[in-house]
Amino acid sequence: MKKIKFLLVTGLAMFTLNSCSSDKEEILMNQNIPDNDYVKNICPENSGPCGGISGKIKIIPDNEYVYSFSTSLLNPSIDWKVDVGSVQIISKNDKTATFKFNKDFKTGIIRAIGIGSNGNVEVVLHISKK
């Protein structure tokens, strides 16, 4: 049971990113990323409105981390949310947000929602305890 739980958590934590559509569509991609690396998404050329979140995917609980949203949206309005996990949004400022991962944090999901004059983009990032 522990192995199944570990595989599930690892699979979710590896990372999901990137939405390239003018609709409110979410595209999830898994990648193998070293624990200490940041995730950074770059929009493919000629892909239409898209975006990505940059920040740590493996964190140490009881710390704050800053995440950034990059997008091809024109004049975007960005909102940040915590979908899952023992996480709080400490501050939001345009395309960046600071999150506090509580002492009991194990896994979580944060979301950036961008609404621009040329479409909408939603991006999720799965994060886990280091």
Contacts in CASP RR format, 6 or more apart in sequence:
PFRMAT RR
TARGET T0000
AUTHOR 0000-0000-0000
METHOD contacts of the structure
MODEL  1
MKKIKFLLVTGLAMFTLNSCSSDKEEILMNQNIPDNDYVKNICPENSGPC
GGISGKIKIIPDNEYVYSFSTSLLNPSIDWKVDVGSVQIISKNDKTATFK
FNKDFKTGIIRAIGIGSNGNVEVVLHISKK
9 106 0 8 1.000
9 107 0 8 1.000
9 128 0 8 1.000
10 128 0 8 1.000
11 30 0 8 1.000
11 126 0 8 1.000
12 107 0 8 1.000
12 109 0 8 1.000
12 126 0 8 1.000
12 128 0 8 1.000
13 57 0 8 1.000
13 58 0 8 1.000
13 107 0 8 1.000
13 126 0 8 1.000
13 127 0 8 1.000
13 128 0 8 1.000
14 30 0 8 1.000
14 31 0 8 1.000
14 32 0 8 1.000
14 33 0 8 1.000
14 57 0 8 1.000
14 126 0 8 1.000
15 29 0 8 1.000
15 30 0 8 1.000
15 31 0 8 1.000
15 33 0 8 1.000
15 39 0 8 1.000
15 57 0 8 1.000
15 125 0 8 1.000
15 126 0 8 1.000
16 28 0 8 1.000
16 29 0 8 1.000
16 30 0 8 1.000
16 124 0 8 1.000
16 125 0 8 1.000
16 126 0 8 1.000
17 28 0 8 1.000
17 29 0 8 1.000
17 31 0 8 1.000
17 39 0 8 1.000
17 41 0 8 1.000
17 52 0 8 1.000
17 53 0 8 1.000
17 123 0 8 1.000
17 124 0 8 1.000
17 125 0 8 1.000
18 27 0 8 1.000
18 29 0 8 1.000
18 41 0 8 1.000
18 50 0 8 1.000
18 51 0 8 1.000
18 52 0 8 1.000
18 123 0 8 1.000
19 25 0 8 1.000
19 26 0 8 1.000
19 27 0 8 1.000
19 50 0 8 1.000
19 51 0 8 1.000
19 52 0 8 1.000
19 121 0 8 1.000
19 122 0 8 1.000
19 123 0 8 1.000
20 27 0 8 1.000
20 43 0 8 1.000
20 44 0 8 1.000
20 47 0 8 1.000
20 48 0 8 1.000
20 49 0 8 1.000
20 50 0 8 1.000
20 51 0 8 1.000
20 121 0 8 1.000
21 27 0 8 1.000
21 48 0 8 1.000
21 49 0 8 1.000
21 50 0 8 1.000
21 121 0 8 1.000
22 48 0 8 1.000
22 49 0 8 1.000
22 118 0 8 1.000
22 119 0 8 1.000
22 120 0 8 1.000
23 119 0 8 1.000
23 120 0 8 1.000
24 120 0 8 1.000
24 122 0 8 1.000
25 122 0 8 1.000
26 122 0 8 1.000
26 123 0 8 1.000
26 124 0 8 1.000
28 124 0 8 1.000
31 39 0 8 1.000
33 39 0 8 1.000
33 57 0 8 1.000
35 57 0 8 1.000
35 58 0 8 1.000
35 130 0 8 1.000
36 58 0 8 1.000
37 57 0 8 1.000
38 54 0 8 1.000
38 55 0 8 1.000
38 56 0 8 1.000
38 57 0 8 1.000
39 53 0 8 1.000
39 54 0 8 1.000
39 55 0 8 1.000
39 56 0 8 1.000
39 57 0 8 1.000
39 125 0 8 1.000
40 52 0 8 1.000
40 54 0 8 1.000
40 55 0 8 1.000
40 70 0 8 1.000
41 50 0 8 1.000
41 51 0 8 1.000
41 52 0 8 1.000
41 53 0 8 1.000
41 54 0 8 1.000
41 70 0 8 1.000
41 123 0 8 1.000
42 70 0 8 1.000
43 50 0 8 1.000
43 51 0 8 1.000
43 52 0 8 1.000
43 70 0 8 1.000
43 71 0 8 1.000
43 72 0 8 1.000
44 50 0 8 1.000
47 72 0 8 1.000
48 72 0 8 1.000
48 118 0 8 1.000
49 71 0 8 1.000
49 72 0 8 1.000
49 73 0 8 1.000
49 116 0 8 1.000
49 118 0 8 1.000
49 119 0 8 1.000
49 120 0 8 1.000
49 121 0 8 1.000
50 71 0 8 1.000
50 72 0 8 1.000
50 121 0 8 1.000
51 69 0 8 1.000
51 70 0 8 1.000
51 71 0 8 1.000
51 72 0 8 1.000
51 73 0 8 1.000
51 121 0 8 1.000
51 123 0 8 1.000
52 69 0 8 1.000
52 70 0 8 1.000
52 71 0 8 1.000
52 112 0 8 1.000
52 121 0 8 1.000
52 123 0 8 1.000
53 67 0 8 1.000
53 68 0 8 1.000
53 69 0 8 1.000
53 110 0 8 1.000
53 112 0 8 1.000
53 123 0 8 1.000
53 125 0 8 1.000
54 67 0 8 1.000
54 68 0 8 1.000
54 69 0 8 1.000
54 70 0 8 1.000
55 65 0 8 1.000
55 66 0 8 1.000
55 67 0 8 1.000
55 68 0 8 1.000
55 125 0 8 1.000
56 65 0 8 1.000
56 127 0 8 1.000
57 125 0 8 1.000
57 126 0 8 1.000
57 127 0 8 1.000
57 128 0 8 1.000
58 127 0 8 1.000
58 128 0 8 1.000
58 129 0 8 1.000
58 130 0 8 1.000
59 65 0 8 1.000
59 101 0 8 1.000
59 105 0 8 1.000
59 127 0 8 1.000
59 128 0 8 1.000
59 129 0 8 1.000
59 130 0 8 1.000
60 101 0 8 1.000
60 129 0 8 1.000
60 130 0 8 1.000
61 86 0 8 1.000
61 101 0 8 1.000
61 102 0 8 1.000
61 103 0 8 1.000
61 104 0 8 1.000
61 105 0 8 1.000
61 129 0 8 1.000
62 101 0 8 1.000
62 102 0 8 1.000
62 103 0 8 1.000
62 105 0 8 1.000
63 100 0 8 1.000
63 101 0 8 1.000
64 90 0 8 1.000
64 98 0 8 1.000
64 99 0 8 1.000
64 100 0 8 1.000
64 101 0 8 1.000
65 98 0 8 1.000
65 99 0 8 1.000
65 101 0 8 1.000
66 96 0 8 1.000
66 97 0 8 1.000
66 98 0 8 1.000
66 99 0 8 1.000
67 80 0 8 1.000
67 96 0 8 1.000
67 97 0 8 1.000
67 98 0 8 1.000
67 99 0 8 1.000
67 110 0 8 1.000
67 112 0 8 1.000
67 125 0 8 1.000
68 95 0 8 1.000
68 96 0 8 1.000
69 78 0 8 1.000
69 80 0 8 1.000
69 95 0 8 1.000
69 96 0 8 1.000
69 97 0 8 1.000
69 112 0 8 1.000
69 114 0 8 1.000
69 123 0 8 1.000
70 95 0 8 1.000
71 78 0 8 1.000
71 95 0 8 1.000
71 114 0 8 1.000
71 121 0 8 1.000
73 114 0 8 1.000
73 115 0 8 1.000
73 116 0 8 1.000
73 117 0 8 1.000
73 118 0 8 1.000
73 119 0 8 1.000
73 120 0 8 1.000
73 121 0 8 1.000
74 116 0 8 1.000
74 117 0 8 1.000
74 118 0 8 1.000
75 116 0 8 1.000
75 117 0 8 1.000
76 95 0 8 1.000
76 114 0 8 1.000
76 115 0 8 1.000
76 116 0 8 1.000
76 121 0 8 1.000
77 114 0 8 1.000
77 115 0 8 1.000
77 116 0 8 1.000
78 92 0 8 1.000
78 94 0 8 1.000
78 95 0 8 1.000
78 112 0 8 1.000
78 113 0 8 1.000
78 114 0 8 1.000
79 92 0 8 1.000
79 112 0 8 1.000
79 113 0 8 1.000
79 114 0 8 1.000
79 115 0 8 1.000
80 89 0 8 1.000
80 92 0 8 1.000
80 97 0 8 1.000
80 110 0 8 1.000
80 111 0 8 1.000
80 112 0 8 1.000
80 113 0 8 1.000
81 89 0 8 1.000
81 110 0 8 1.000
81 111 0 8 1.000
81 112 0 8 1.000
81 113 0 8 1.000
82 88 0 8 1.000
82 89 0 8 1.000
82 99 0 8 1.000
82 108 0 8 1.000
82 109 0 8 1.000
82 110 0 8 1.000
82 111 0 8 1.000
83 108 0 8 1.000
83 109 0 8 1.000
83 110 0 8 1.000
83 111 0 8 1.000
83 124 0 8 1.000
84 107 0 8 1.000
84 108 0 8 1.000
84 109 0 8 1.000
85 105 0 8 1.000
85 106 0 8 1.000
85 107 0 8 1.000
85 108 0 8 1.000
85 109 0 8 1.000
86 101 0 8 1.000
86 102 0 8 1.000
86 103 0 8 1.000
86 104 0 8 1.000
86 105 0 8 1.000
86 106 0 8 1.000
86 108 0 8 1.000
87 99 0 8 1.000
87 100 0 8 1.000
87 101 0 8 1.000
87 102 0 8 1.000
87 105 0 8 1.000
87 108 0 8 1.000
87 110 0 8 1.000
87 127 0 8 1.000
88 99 0 8 1.000
88 100 0 8 1.000
88 102 0 8 1.000
89 97 0 8 1.000
89 98 0 8 1.000
89 99 0 8 1.000
89 100 0 8 1.000
90 98 0 8 1.000
90 99 0 8 1.000
90 100 0 8 1.000
91 97 0 8 1.000
91 98 0 8 1.000
92 98 0 8 1.000
97 110 0 8 1.000
97 112 0 8 1.000
99 110 0 8 1.000
101 127 0 8 1.000
105 129 0 8 1.000
106 128 0 8 1.000
106 129 0 8 1.000
107 126 0 8 1.000
107 127 0 8 1.000
107 128 0 8 1.000
107 129 0 8 1.000
108 126 0 8 1.000
108 127 0 8 1.000
108 128 0 8 1.000
109 124 0 8 1.000
109 125 0 8 1.000
109 126 0 8 1.000
109 127 0 8 1.000
110 124 0 8 1.000
110 125 0 8 1.000
110 127 0 8 1.000
111 122 0 8 1.000
111 123 0 8 1.000
111 124 0 8 1.000
111 125 0 8 1.000
112 122 0 8 1.000
112 123 0 8 1.000
113 120 0 8 1.000
113 121 0 8 1.000
113 122 0 8 1.000
114 120 0 8 1.000
114 121 0 8 1.000
114 122 0 8 1.000
END
